[in-house]
């Protein structure tokens, strides 16, 4: 199976990956934006391969960047339509990467930032076999905007991997309230969710948030041995 997505990769020192972490970047960035996190986590995750695909579309709001879906803020349901539209191409990429490496679905973890977190949660919770974990930085669990939107989103969840959400309390792009909404919505859907609030941090990842993410992945991967 082939995929139109590609991006930078980091292979484990052993040369043989037993696990795979896929980074999903934010709006207006590309795969190079997050791949360095893999180097930071290599000591914690020594048998892990890291890949950070470039999103499928050029970004209208950033001449050199990419987007998983367009953001115009003209429609309240834009994000839901966006994650739904972008899901198949990401799913194809995940299947291709796992197949190429001959890894089981539970060897996969998704790590997103901002719009990438929206994609990680949407796709990761709808895979036929659950990934090992999802880590979401500075993002949001997207549900439809209609009154029963949460129930509708909950109805098509197929897997419930452990989730860690990390957010800066000074985030002015995706407000910190999104963390609490997402955690509550996931818990209501019986998804095991933890969260960490980074004090004084805006729309970004600080050292403490990075440490929490790496330790979380090391723990859940250890549980899958």
C-alpha positions as a printed Julia matrix, in Angstrom:
225×3 Matrix{Float64}:
   0.0    0.0    0.0
   1.38   3.39  -0.95
   0.56   6.8    0.47
   0.87  10.3   -1.0
   2.24  11.58   2.32
   5.92  11.6    3.18
   8.27  13.43   5.52
  11.45  13.25   7.6
  12.23  10.11   9.55
  14.48   9.05  12.41
  15.44   5.39  12.67
  16.34   3.69  15.96
  20.05   3.11  16.67
  19.49  -0.66  16.42
  18.18  -0.24  12.87
  15.15  -2.4   13.68
  12.05  -0.56  14.89
   9.7   -2.28  17.29
   7.48   0.78  17.65
   6.45   3.75  15.53
   5.68   7.34  16.58
   4.0    9.52  13.97
   4.15  13.29  14.48
   1.34  15.41  13.02
   2.3   19.05  12.68
   0.18  22.15  13.02
  -1.38  24.52  10.5
   1.18  26.39   8.41
   4.14  24.17   9.4
   5.43  20.96   7.85
   6.94  17.67   8.96
  10.27  19.27   9.81
   8.6   21.21  12.61
   8.19  18.24  14.97
  10.74  15.63  13.92
  13.3   17.0   16.4
  11.05  15.74  19.21
  12.06  12.25  18.14
  15.71  13.04  18.86
  14.72  14.32  22.31
  12.84  11.1   23.03
  15.3    8.57  21.6
  16.82   7.76  24.99
  13.35   7.05  26.42
  12.2    5.14  23.34
  15.31   3.37  22.03
  13.58   0.87  19.72
  11.26   3.43  18.16
  11.15   4.89  14.66
   9.83   8.43  14.24
   8.23   9.92  11.15
   6.69  13.35  10.62
   4.69  13.52   7.38
   4.0   16.78   5.6
   0.26  17.5    5.57
  -1.43  16.94   2.19
  -2.34  20.51   1.25
  -0.36  23.73   0.74
  -1.39  26.24   3.38
  -3.26  29.32   2.2
  -2.12  31.22   5.28
   1.61  30.37   5.05
   3.43  30.4    1.74
   5.91  27.64   2.67
   3.7   25.65   5.05
   1.18  22.84   4.82
  -2.27  22.19   6.25
  -4.33  19.11   7.06
  -7.4   21.12   6.16
  -8.31  24.71   5.36
  -9.17  27.18   8.1
 -11.28  30.2    7.12
 -13.32  30.54  10.37
 -16.4   31.23   8.25
 -18.3   28.12   9.33
 -18.68  26.68  12.85
 -18.44  23.15  11.41
 -15.24  23.82   9.46
 -13.0   21.78  11.74
 -15.31  18.77  11.76
 -15.57  18.75   7.98
 -11.81  19.26   7.8
 -10.77  16.33   9.99
 -13.3   14.09   8.29
 -12.04  14.98   4.82
  -8.35  14.62   5.74
  -8.76  11.35   7.66
  -8.49   8.87   4.73
  -5.12  10.16   3.5
  -3.67  10.01   7.0
  -5.12   6.55   7.59
  -3.54   5.35   4.36
  -0.18   6.73   5.47
  -0.39   4.97   8.85
  -1.27   1.66   7.24
   1.57   2.01   4.74
   4.15   2.81   7.43
   3.07  -0.06   9.67
   2.98  -2.45   6.74
   6.39  -1.41   5.45
   7.9   -2.01   8.88
   5.82  -5.12   9.61
   4.54  -3.63  12.84
   1.24  -4.37  14.56
  -1.34  -1.57  15.04
  -0.64  -1.49  18.78
   2.99  -0.57  18.01
   1.81   2.86  16.81
   1.54   6.13  18.73
   0.27   9.43  17.34
   1.64  12.76  18.55
  -0.03  15.93  17.32
   0.4   19.66  17.7
  -2.52  22.08  17.23
  -4.29  21.08  13.99
  -2.22  17.89  14.1
  -3.75  17.08  17.5
  -7.21  17.39  15.96
  -6.15  14.87  13.31
  -4.47  12.52  15.81
  -7.56  12.32  17.99
 -10.02  12.03  15.11
  -8.14   9.3   13.27
  -6.63   7.5   16.26
  -9.99   6.95  17.95
 -11.52   5.6   14.74
  -8.93   2.99  13.82
 -10.2   -0.57  13.77
  -7.39  -1.58  16.16
  -6.32   0.89  18.79
  -2.89   2.53  18.66
  -0.79   2.33  21.8
  -1.38   5.99  22.66
  -2.2    9.5   21.47
  -0.41  12.62  22.72
  -1.95  15.97  21.82
  -0.21  19.32  22.3
  -2.08  22.65  22.13
  -5.03  21.15  20.31
  -8.68  20.18  20.49
 -10.91  17.14  20.23
 -13.19  18.09  17.33
 -16.91  17.3   17.43
 -19.75  18.48  15.17
 -21.28  21.79  16.14
 -24.93  20.7   16.27
 -26.56  20.24  19.71
 -25.93  16.48  19.76
 -22.41  16.87  18.31
 -20.59  15.17  21.17
 -22.93  12.19  21.08
 -22.54  11.92  17.31
 -18.74  12.0   17.56
 -18.85   9.46  20.37
 -20.97   7.06  18.31
 -18.28   6.45  15.69
 -15.36   5.93  18.09
 -13.92   2.47  17.43
 -10.9    2.36  19.73
  -9.98   3.85  23.09
  -6.21   4.17  23.49
  -4.79   6.15  26.42
  -4.61   9.87  25.62
  -2.42  12.62  27.09
  -3.38  16.24  26.42
  -0.86  19.04  27.07
  -1.68  22.74  26.79
  -0.17  26.09  27.72
  -2.29  28.24  30.01
  -1.37  31.35  27.97
  -2.37  29.9   24.6
  -4.04  32.67  22.59
  -4.65  30.62  19.42
  -6.43  27.6   20.89
  -7.57  28.73  24.35
  -6.82  26.61  27.38
 -10.56  25.94  27.79
 -10.15  23.6   24.81
  -8.06  21.32  27.01
 -10.82  20.97  29.58
 -13.54  20.54  26.96
 -11.5   17.86  25.2
 -10.66  15.98  28.39
 -14.31  15.97  29.47
 -15.56  14.88  26.04
 -13.04  12.06  25.85
 -13.81  10.89  29.37
 -17.53  10.88  28.51
 -16.66   8.62  25.57
 -14.82   6.27  27.99
 -11.44   7.14  26.52
  -8.74   7.04  29.23
  -7.38  10.58  29.28
  -4.73  12.43  31.28
  -3.79  16.09  30.95
  -1.01  18.48  31.85
  -1.2   22.27  31.99
   2.0   24.17  31.2
   2.04  27.43  33.21
   3.16  30.55  31.4
   3.29  28.81  28.01
   1.48  30.03  24.9
   0.84  28.08  21.71
   3.89  25.86  21.9
   5.67  23.03  23.7
   7.93  23.66  26.69
  10.51  21.36  28.22
   8.16  20.07  30.89
   5.48  19.29  28.34
   8.06  17.5   26.22
   9.17  15.45  29.22
   5.6   14.49  30.1
   4.92  13.36  26.54
   8.04  11.21  26.35
   7.46   9.59  29.73
   3.84   8.88  28.84
   4.85   7.12  25.63
   7.56   5.12  27.38
   5.01   3.96  29.94
   2.29   2.92  27.51
   4.73   1.21  25.16
   6.11  -0.71  28.14
   2.57  -1.88  28.92
   2.31  -3.32  25.4
   5.39  -5.53  25.65
